[in-house]
């Protein structure tokens, strides 16, 4: 439905003005660095803190620095999903924008795509890059911003990008129609399972494929420790290993959110024994030792997306007096979409690149900008959904691979 008479809605994105980026995690920092080089925009970055303390190892997808459609589809599983979901013209557009990324930023991306690195090293590097560029300075505000604060700061034509993560500040505010915000109203969530995420350092080089995961769990009837996709990294003679153990909903409720190996052994010995058997088999093969203690998180594994990744509904619903009707709002990174089985930082970077490319096209009608970004997020969701469901199904099969009847119950053969 068209805007009401007297509406202050915009027809296109502003050719200049303020861009507010909420959240200074890796996606917020990357978006800031990308938009910093777009002439005419004044970028304002809001961050809870400027201390980067998350040391977990992350690995960027090689497709982030792809220079051809073939290299973008290099993954033997994900490549088929990409080919099925995206039109060639869409892939060409993304590759063309990559070629326009400033060399200082692209150099960082290429380095990170070579292997694993600590998350806080990525954050610090992006933050330093933003601060050391001589032109197009970024205004940085260290403060906790509420949803009400974010709405109140907007002036006509400002662009607001929410990079505040899985517990997004503004996601539920993008379902237009009422000033009353209902929690979860703009989120499609699929609960896949509950799990422990267990991370440890191992004093030898160690890698694990599917044969390793099977044979090292062969004595574990119920709780199986499974190193996650691309979750082992050798740094010299030390390997960083992250894996998951499926747990029940009852287990989940009985555990704190974060604990160590000693607590697990004292309170859930069956889970601990399963994990220790796996580690003992690693030691028998490679003659190393676990360095320090285990770091353990208990989490629900959720696959989710925002039903609306922009303020498009506010533009078309006739709410002419609401700031979202005259200030475009976008969700990026985990605010828009997330999957538990592989690190979402690569997906977040991919969406940030696409969004920055759209924002730079000043002559696009705003409705088209919204429509294209919404479609892009939905297609990325399809890509992530297919891959995540395949991983979940394979994990379910793996759990009962030695029980033929249970295995057959999980198969659908046509």
Buried (B, 14 or more C-beta within 10 A) or exposed (E): EEBEEEBBBBEBBBEEBBBBBBBBBBBBBBBBBBBBBBEEBBBBBBBBEEEBEEEBBBBBBBBBBBEEBEEBBBBEEBBEBBEEBBEEEBBBBBBEBBEEBEEEBBEBBEBBBEEBBBBBBBBBBBBEBBEEBEEBEBEBEEEEBEBEEBBEBBEEBBBBBBBBBBEBBBBBBBBBEEEEBEEEBBBEEBEBBBBBBBBBBBBBBBEBEEEBBBEBBEEBEEBBBBBBEBBBBBBEEBBBBBBBBBBEEEBBEEBEEEBEBEBBBEEBEEBBBBBBBBBEBBBEEBEBEBEEEBBBBBBEBBBBBBBBBBBBBBBBBBBBEBBBBBBBBBBBBBBBBBBBBBBBBBBBBBBBBBBBBBBBEEEBEBBEBBBBBBEBBBBBBBBBBBBBBBBBEEBBEBBBBEEEEEBEEEEEEE
